[in-house]
């Protein structure tokens, strides 16, 4: 069952960063508005924002969640991003 990104539409850059840290990612570097998080298993996630309260377009969320972090819906629940 594919993820319903409409429920995630209001997730902010600050919330994504905090969820990445809770999942074991570490902030490896930051250059301007790009933060690169790395996980010990080799996954890498780049979070791009202008303000920490910015929300993301669905396409950007999908890239960060499915392609980069490789989170499932169960992971999103565990990390508190969806109810």
Buried (B, 14 or more C-beta within 10 A) or exposed (E): EEBEBEEBEEBBBBBBBBBBEEBEBEEEEEEEEEBBBBBEEEBEBEBEBEEEEBBBEEEBBBBBBBEBBEBEBEBBEBBEBBE
